[in-house]
């Protein structure tokens, strides 16, 4: 159980096994999420995808349901895409094709997930991307478009750190002295987004970084951007026959 005091938690796939956590039945977990959403006011969520292009598909959804300004339920589900998983995405997220092999497809997860979150405020970091991905998957399944109100912690971060070279989730955590590493996994990113929101909403005035802080932030951002760009570039190319994704490289 996380330090957030959630009433339920769940992870799937390789990361669950690595951390000694048991997996749960996807049907039971999804219905539990739908039921819990009835007691929520908002949802902090994140998606992991096969890339960022027009043909990208969701491979993981992580969500924290929020009620009375506190997390009340945690949901994480891997999704088997209809395409092969690019090697670059495996390098970025640690998710492998074998992790996805026995997972449900979007047709099982997305309609019920969208139904559950329709009354809720959507919270995320660069949340417009995640909303777009939900609409891509939902559109293919004939679901109504997501049009919820939303709150974007990236936008908040740009307002509170106006001269920061980057407001990526990792860099915002550094600016807020949150000593964690962005894992590029949906549920951990959702938790970290919630942590950032708690600090951002209590900041009274914007913080202007010094020249040295700006330069340090710029160097960190350049390194992070190279790694992410390389992963997405590799995701643009199909794997060669017989190639299998390796473990996540750091």
N, C-alpha and C positions, 0 to 999 in steps of 0.2 A: 504494500500500500504506500502510495506516495505521501510526501510531507504535506501535500495539499489537503489531505483528509478526505479524499474522494470515497464515496460509498461503494464504488465499483470500479475496477480497472481491468484492462485486458490488452495483451499484445499478441501478435501472430508472427509466424515465420522464424527466420534464423535468429533475429535479435531476441526473441522470446526464449529460444533454446539456450542461447549464449548466456542469458541472465538467470537461467534456472526457473523460468516462469512457465506455468502450464498454459496451453492454449484452450480456448473455449469454442463451443459449437457456434458457427457463424449465424445460424438461425436464431438460437437462443440469445446471442449477444445483440443481434440487430433488433429483435423485438423488445429486449430490455432497454435499449437505447430509445426506441420509439416511445415506450411507456414513460421513461424518465423525462423525455423532452416535454411532456405535459406539465411538468413542474418547473420548467426553466423559463428564463426571460431572454437569454442570449446563448450563443454558442461560439466558442473560439475554435476555429478549425484550420486545417492545413491539408493540402494534397501533395502527394508525390506522383510524378508523371513520367511518361516515356521520353519527354523532351519538352520543348517550348513552341514548336511549330504548329501549323494548322492541323497536322495529323497526330498530335500528341494525345495520349490516352491516360487516364488515371490508373495508377497501380497501388495506391494506398490513400486512405482517408483516416485522419485522426481528429477527434473532436472532444472538447471539454464543454459540457453543459453547465451553464451558470444560472444559479437561482439566488436571489437576494444578495447579489454581489459576491458570491462564493461558488467555487466549483462543486457540483453535486453528482456528476457522473462523467466517466471517461470511456471513450469508444475508439477503438483502433481496428481497422480491417484492411488487409491486403486484398487486392482485386486482380484477377487474372485478365490481362488485356488480350485483344484478338490478334495482336502482333507480337513479334519476338522482342525481347527486352534488349535494348542496346547496351553494349559493354560499358559505354561511358556512364550510363545511369547506374549500373552496378557499382562502378568505381566511386560515384558520388554518394550513393545512398547505402550501399552494402546489400541491397536487395538483389537476389539472384533469380534466375528462371526457375530453379528448383523450389525456391520459396513460394513462387506464385502458382506452381503446377497444380496444386490441389485446392486452391482458393476459389471462392465464387466469382462469377463474372459481374460486370456492371449491371446487367439486367436484374440480378438478384439484389444488389445493394442500393443502387442509386434511387429508384423510385421511392422506396421506403424512407431512405435518408432525407430526400427532398421533402416528402410529406411531413416528416418529423420537425424539420427546421423552418418550415414556411412561416410560422408565427413569430419567429425569433429574430433578434438583432444579430447580424453576422459580424464577427470580429476576426481579424486576421492581419498578417503582415504582408503587404502587397496583396490584399484580399481580392482585388479585382481579378487577378490571375486565377485564383482558386474558384471564384464565382464563374468566370468564363469556362473553366474546365468542367464544373458541375453542369453548366448549360450545354456544353458540347456533348457530354454523356447523356444528359437528360433529353436533349433534342433528338438524339439517335433512338431514344426509347419512347418518344412521343410524350414526354413530360412537359408540364407547363414551365415556362422560363422563370428562373429565380429573379425576383425583383424586390427582395427584402431591403430594409434599411441596413446600412453597414457602417462599421467603424474600422479604419485602417491605421494600425500602429506605425506603419511606415510614414504616412502623412503626418501623424502626430510628432514623430521623431524629427522630421524635417522642420517642423515648426519650432520645436524646442531646442534643436541643435542646428541653427540656420546655416552655419558655415562648415558643417561636417561634409567631407568629400563623399561619404557613403552613409546611407541609412539602411544597409542590409541588416537582417536580424542579428547576425554575428557582431557587426560593428555597433549596433545599438546596445547590445548586451555589454560590450566593452565600455561604451560611454556611460552606461548606468551602473558600472561596477558589478555586474552580474557575472560571476566567475564560472561560466559554463561554455561548452563548445556546441555550436549548432551541428546536429547530427545528420541533417537532411533526412530525417524520418518524421512522418506526419504527426505522431502524438507528442514526441519530444518538442518539435517546433511549435505545436499548439500550446504546450505548457510554458515554453519560454516566451511566447507571445503574450500570454496572460501575465507572466512576471513583469515583462516590460511595461505592459499597460498599467499595472498597479503603481509603478514608479512614475511613469509619464503623466498620469492624470493628477498626481500630487505635486508636480513641478509648477511653481508659481510664475516663474519667468524663464524665458529662453536663456540658454547657456551659449556664449560665444567662445569657441575654442581658441587657444593661443596659436601662434604660428607654428610652434614646435608640435603641439597636439594635432594640428591640421596635417602637418607633414607626416607624422607617425601614423595617423589614420589613413592617409593616402597610400603609404607603403603597404599597410595591412590590407587595404582594399584591393590594391593591385595584385597581390599574391592570391587573395581569395578569388578575384575575378578570373585570373588565369586558370585556376583549377576548375572553376565552374564552366568557363567557356570551353576548355578542352573536353570536359565531359559532354557538354551539349553538342559540340562539333562531332564527337565520336558517335553521339546518338543519331546523327544524320546519316550514318552509314550502316547498312545491315551487317550482321555478323557473318563471317564466313562459315560454310558448312563444317560441322564438326567442332566449332568453337564453343567453349563453355565458359560462362562468367566465373571469374575468380573471386576471392575474398576482397572485402573492401580495403583499399590501400589508403594510408594516411601519409 
